Amino acid sequence: MSTTVVWFRTDLRTIDHEPLLKAVSSRQPVRAVYCHEQRFQLKNEFGFLKQRKFRESFIRESLDDLKSQLQEAGIPLDELFGDAADEMAKYAKLHHVTKLYYHDIEGTEERAVEKSVRHNLPTIEIESFIGDHLIHPDDLSFPLNELPKTFTPFRKEVEKQLLVHPAYPAIAHFTKPDTHSKNNWSHEPPSGFRGGTRVGLARLHDFTFGTRAIDSYKETRNGLIAWNDSTKLSPYLSLGCLSPRMIYWHVKRYEKEYSANQSTYWVVFELLWRDYFKLVQRQHKKKIFGSTGLNGRRISTRRDPVDFAKWAEGRTGAPLVDAAMRELKTTGFMSNRCRQNAASYLVHDLNLDWRLGAAWFESWLIDYDTASNYGNWMYVAGVGNDPRAGRKFNVTKQGLDYDRQGDYARLWIPELADKAGDEIYSGLVYY
């Protein structure tokens, strides 16, 4: 019997999933597949593993959660290992696949994989969809080649008439109604960075209706320690456990039941930044990986291994940067404020190739997203969507501004355990 297959990649959910809905409507048996691609076990051009244990564990948990969701809808999830094109060809023959649906990923390597899969399945009906944007690119008021060069004009243009489509309902609603009701999902307690849609929805609920921490998000988002300082939704977005539309409409429901304020708006503001970087990637493709970035500005390509090791291991002597880099290696995460400071220090203080830092973040971050990672690194380095020559941060002043008591520094740098905040950021402490 002919089979329709949904190829899951960085869209590990059953809600707001157009390929899955299309597959169910095919009136054929539906199977789902995820391929653990070999390329993620390899090293990049800088010698770093492309994917570390934090993201691997998050993917494993997300797949387990996805599998249980799909089972409730009567759809099996099969996991493949190896080259995606080869494994998909074998799978298609084994299961008599005639239709294949998936969400596309705008990336050099991902596009190459998609092309190879299509080449190996010449007789199969294949269709891709866009599912990782808040605003579908087709709904923009301008063509992609006229994307504003900086974020603010883009934001102002799309906010004139913000068109966000409703999120598609969970697939279980079409097969076993009420299995994934909002009540069942939202009462699961938050539990940190465990993968899966259930935990992601629990986190979203806790940040909004649960604790109402969203009401102070604009003021707390630069906090370095407290769990509710920021949304902590980025890992769920990066692996597609949650879609940006799911978050947007959840926030809109919160605003309707409570009130809209600067902080609730700021969550949407950050989703627009994410959209913008994805559009930049769609427009410029592999240019975002080049040393001169988008504007051709030539900056340092120095790759001194000693200086880089100090930065990567958190041994520069700059407490804010060192604490951030040690947190990254311990947890796979650091705050946005710390990412900006760490990036600035590598580029502007150590005068190293910005791509070293971008590749290191790619290797370690649990919430790694190509467009956001490289977009932000280009921004700091001065070769991206910013008219400035670069964003140099005074990491001592930033430490005093955001960690005046030294709590964050002491948390990750045990050598500073007996130091007060004013000593830590005095420039006179050595460790």
Secondary structure by P-SEA (a helix, b strand, c coil): cbbbbbbbcccccccccaaaaaaaacccbbbbbbbbccccccccccccccccaaaaaaaaaaaaaaaaaaaaacbbbbbbcccaaaaaaaaaaaacccbbbbbbbbcaaaaaaaaaaaaaccccbbbbbbcccccccccccccccccccccaaaaaaaacccccccccccccccccccccccccccccccccccccaaaaaaaaaaacccccccccccccccccccccccccaaaaaaaccccaaaaaaaaaaaaaaccccaaaaaaaaaaaaaaaaaaaaaacccccccccccccccccccccaaaaaaaaacccccaaaaaaaaaaaacccccaaaaaaaaaaacccccccaaaaaaaaaaccccccaaaaaaaaaaaaccccccccccccaaaaaaaaccccaaaaaacccccccccccccccccccc
